[in-house]
């Protein structure tokens, strides 16, 4: 018997059919992985939790994309943290804490990766208030934070100067970008706007906020398929943390942790890595509060696959509210400058580097400390550069056609 697809699923299937040649991998919906987009990750993911004495503990999750292992960091980064109701790792050592009175504090752990009690100047500075209204606060990196209200509304914030405590907050902070997220027991978010919710009935849902850098809400700001159930039967999971991309660490009631890698994180496909659900050896998070992981450890994409990097570029252009034609213009420039290769290097002096061929490459650190290796950071800088210099990607492309540079 043939079943009629819902309109929503039909639209999703049509979009996936268009994306399949770009991804150059088989599209598998609701079945086991045959082949999928690999995830680029750093060697180890900092994972934090506060023990009963109020000491902040750190674990190092190794090989996060390939079936994680973990070991306890030798040091104790901090003590006296029992008063914080939420701890939020935000990438590059930045950590935010929420107190019972709603105070939001900024920290930067320079000892991330070693457990050393070494913190940047200004750590502990108050950077916000009223954050106790949120049942869950998560970060996706690049200073972007989401707060989930008990009534199911999701609010967006961006701390544009997140590498220092004095950096400003972007206009639009507190914008409601999604509603209806009720019954959520755990919220996890990774790089490039991917968000996962776990509900009381054990359902894991996937969302893609295309406008994660700008905070635009509404249905058009979310990827096709957002809200779809990608896993069921997770009622035994008490907490969920993500080191970025589609990598998820599910904490069980006994403190044990299982590893999951959602290989369909870019498009919301139900594709899981082989070995999904394996227990992470050496990691037990029982009795800890404020569990969190560095969301920038994994980019969520295979940076060596330029077709996938290009797709993420299209998502980021759309997320800024730009027309599809503007991505065509950006694409024209990127293809000619670097072929969408994150490691492209020119023979000039100084050499131009990366997808945008920034000269010198270090200018891209304005978008993130991982500018040398992360295509998402490079695309973010490229979009900011063409807006500041030419007004739009198409204006930059017009200039490029006349001068063969931009």
C-alpha angles and dihedrals in degrees: 000000000000118000123208114239119232115254090249093052092045091055090047092050091050091052092047089051089056092047096047096082089047092051092044090210132104114269110233119183118188095350141091121290115269094170131336146169111289120227123237111224139171114248096262139018120221108228120189137195137162117236127214092271092056095253117143110231128197131205127187113224107205128206092007095180097046105047112306131247124185143199133187113254111243097236137057108238097201146347133210095051096127090105094065115096094192134025117195123190107207104181139274091045095305114138129180123202129199120208126208089256091056098256113152115209131191124222134169117203107210088181093062107142095028105050090235117154092239116134133177119252110274095032109154093032115149109243101166148007138211095044093131088084089077122086090200133019121189137169132216096192130257089079094295116141131179125203122198116210120211090248091061101260117136118212127200129217134171124200097201094190094046095146089067131037093235097057116121128251118242121253110262097044110158094032112152105236099171138014136190097056094138128154091030114157096174136018126196131178135186139183124311096027101296113152130185127195128194116200133200092260091060097255120144114207131191128217132179116204102198090185094055092128096050105030098233113161134198132084094288091060092063129076122253110272095027109157096029118141109247099174139015138194096052094132091122092062113101099179139013128204131175132206088200140281111040096322112122132183112203116202117210129208092261091053095254117135129218124203124229131176116194101204090185093064094119096057104014095252117158095244120137128186121252110270092032112168096029117150112252106237117228095018124108118158099179117144094017129123131198093038112186142150134207103270093202095062090094124034095205092233139079100250091197090061103081091188090061092043088052090051091053088050089056090050091051092049091050089046090061090057094252124146120255088250089065090059089051088057093047089047091053090055097043094048091054097040102044112344086244090293114150091206099046110138127187127218093235126113109272093023120237114232144200135000095321093039091233112196107239100016096219090074086080090069085087086078097042145329090250093064092125095062111017118083091195091061090047093051091048090054092046092054092048091048097051091045093051095042105035106009097242143015091257092053088050090049091052089054092046092054090055098043107020089234136062 
